[in-house]
Amino acid sequence: MNALTFAFVGIYSYLQLISCDVIIRRPNESNIKEPCALDDLSCIRNEFKKNGWCSNLSKEQNSRGYLYLNSITSRLPVVNATVTDTQVTIAGLENGIVSAFYINLITDAVVLSVDFSDIHYHETATFYYHREGQEDLIVEIPDTTEYYKSVTTTSTTSGGRKFSPSNTETHARINVKAEYEFPGVEDVTDQDVLAFLAAIKENEFATIQELYVPRAPVLAYYYMQNVICDSSHHPNC
């Protein structure tokens, strides 16, 4: 099929474009509801509570401005590795500003985007370098620190207008180059480890984006439940 054709799918929720063997499904955005001004956190909070998007969190989860994780694992295919971060402390999560919030009344999806600034990580990073025809090379780096000046998360529900980890897709964009430190690596002499660390440096931006595949939902859901849903964090709102 050489000509570009159009077809409506379901209840006109997606506009389907077919050209040769490529199918593009663009969400129908002709009926978007923006219930709140983006700087009106009180209104956004009321929308969350009205729609049942807030959950009851434990006191440990509800710590102001920081989050502690026992561990989180990220796949890093660009450098053929996996990293498990343990004893992770994430600080600065209160420094988020809502940059998009709307309901698509046709697709029944909700979109929430948050701009985070000045996020700090502290963890023990254990890298598993997957070598062809050999066992993994394991590199453990205690006291690893990371700093992100600007990160934007975007969360979209898969339908039903309910934010929860099970039905929400979240991704992140790293807006400013990350800063990180691996203490002690300057003393490493193992050539395989040095080559691996060099690969991380060479593919730095892609590696950081891969790190945030599992991290983005954690940041976004924390912000929803602890900043939007918990008015004690913003008593003047």
Backbone hydrogen bonds, N-H to C=O, Kabsch-Sander energy under -0.5 kcal/mol:
donor,donor_aa,acceptor,acceptor_aa,energy
5,T,3,A,-0.6
5,T,18,I,-1.8
7,A,16,Q,-1.9
9,V,14,Y,-1.7
12,Y,9,V,-0.6
13,S,9,V,-1.1
14,Y,9,V,-0.8
15,L,26,R,-3.1
16,Q,7,A,-2.6
16,Q,14,Y,-0.7
17,L,15,L,-0.6
17,L,24,I,-3.1
18,I,5,T,-1.8
18,I,16,Q,-0.5
19,S,17,L,-0.5
19,S,22,V,-2.3
20,C,1,M,-1.9
22,V,19,S,-2.5
23,I,21,D,-0.5
24,I,17,L,-2.8
24,I,22,V,-0.5
25,R,23,I,-0.5
26,R,15,L,-2.4
26,R,24,I,-0.7
28,N,13,S,-2.9
29,E,27,P,-0.7
33,K,103,I,-3.1
34,E,32,I,-0.5
40,D,37,A,-2.0
41,L,39,D,-1.1
44,I,40,D,-2.1
45,R,41,L,-2.8
46,N,42,S,-2.0
47,E,43,C,-2.1
48,F,44,I,-2.2
49,K,45,R,-2.5
50,K,46,N,-2.8
51,N,47,E,-1.9
52,G,49,K,-1.0
53,W,48,F,-2.9
54,C,48,F,-0.6
57,L,55,S,-0.6
62,N,58,S,-1.5
63,S,60,E,-0.9
66,Y,63,S,-0.7
67,L,90,I,-2.4
69,L,88,V,-2.6
72,I,85,D,-2.0
74,S,83,V,-2.8
76,L,81,A,-3.0
79,V,76,L,-1.5
80,N,77,P,-0.8
81,A,76,L,-1.8
82,T,128,Y,-1.6
83,V,74,S,-2.6
84,T,126,T,-2.5
85,D,72,I,-2.8
85,D,83,V,-0.6
86,T,124,T,-2.4
87,Q,70,N,-1.9
88,V,69,L,-2.5
89,T,122,H,-2.5
90,I,67,L,-2.9
91,A,89,T,-0.5
91,A,120,H,-2.8
92,G,65,G,-1.6
93,L,65,G,-1.5
95,N,92,G,-1.8
96,G,94,E,-1.1
97,I,115,D,-2.0
99,S,113,S,-2.7
100,A,113,S,-1.4
102,Y,111,V,-1.9
103,I,33,K,-2.8
104,N,109,A,-3.0
105,L,31,N,-2.0
105,L,103,I,-0.9
108,D,104,N,-2.0
109,A,104,N,-0.7
111,V,102,Y,-2.6
112,L,155,S,-2.5
113,S,100,A,-2.7
114,V,153,T,-2.4
115,D,97,I,-3.1
116,F,114,V,-0.7
116,F,151,V,-3.7
117,S,95,N,-1.4
118,D,149,K,-0.9
119,I,148,Y,-2.7
120,H,91,A,-2.5
121,Y,146,E,-2.5
122,H,89,T,-1.7
123,E,144,T,-2.2
124,T,86,T,-2.3
125,A,123,E,-0.6
125,A,141,I,-2.3
126,T,84,T,-2.0
126,T,124,T,-0.6
127,F,125,A,-0.6
127,F,139,V,-3.2
128,Y,82,T,-3.3
129,Y,127,F,-0.6
129,Y,137,L,-3.1
130,H,80,N,-2.1
130,H,128,Y,-0.7
131,R,129,Y,-0.9
134,Q,131,R,-1.7
137,L,129,Y,-2.3
138,I,136,D,-0.6
139,V,127,F,-2.5
139,V,137,L,-0.5
140,E,138,I,-0.5
141,I,125,A,-3.2
144,T,123,E,-2.5
144,T,141,I,-0.6
145,T,181,E,-1.6
146,E,121,Y,-1.8
147,Y,179,E,-3.2
148,Y,119,I,-2.6
151,V,116,F,-2.1
152,T,173,R,-2.5
153,T,114,V,-2.4
154,T,171,H,-2.5
155,S,112,L,-3.2
156,T,169,E,-2.5
157,T,110,V,-2.1
158,S,167,N,-2.5
161,R,108,D,-1.2
162,K,159,G,-0.5
164,S,162,K,-0.6
167,N,164,S,-1.0
168,T,164,S,-0.7
169,E,156,T,-2.8
170,T,168,T,-0.5
171,H,154,T,-1.9
173,R,152,T,-2.5
175,N,150,S,-1.8
175,N,173,R,-0.8
176,V,150,S,-1.1
179,E,147,Y,-2.5
181,E,145,T,-2.3
185,V,182,F,-1.7
187,D,184,G,-1.7
188,V,185,V,-1.4
194,L,190,D,-2.4
195,A,191,Q,-2.2
196,F,192,D,-2.1
197,L,193,V,-2.8
198,A,194,L,-2.0
199,A,195,A,-1.8
200,I,196,F,-1.9
201,K,197,L,-2.1
202,E,198,A,-2.6
203,N,199,A,-2.1
204,E,201,K,-1.2
207,T,203,N,-2.6
208,I,204,E,-2.4
209,Q,205,F,-2.2
210,E,206,A,-2.1
211,L,207,T,-2.1
212,Y,208,I,-1.4
213,V,210,E,-1.5
215,R,211,L,-0.9
216,A,212,Y,-2.3
218,V,214,P,-0.7
219,L,215,R,-2.2
220,A,216,A,-2.5
221,Y,217,P,-2.5
222,Y,218,V,-2.1
223,Y,219,L,-2.2
224,M,220,A,-2.4
225,Q,221,Y,-2.4
226,N,222,Y,-2.9
227,V,223,Y,-2.0
228,I,223,Y,-2.2
229,C,224,M,-2.1
231,S,229,C,-0.9
233,H,230,D,-1.6
234,H,231,S,-1.1
237,C,234,H,-2.2
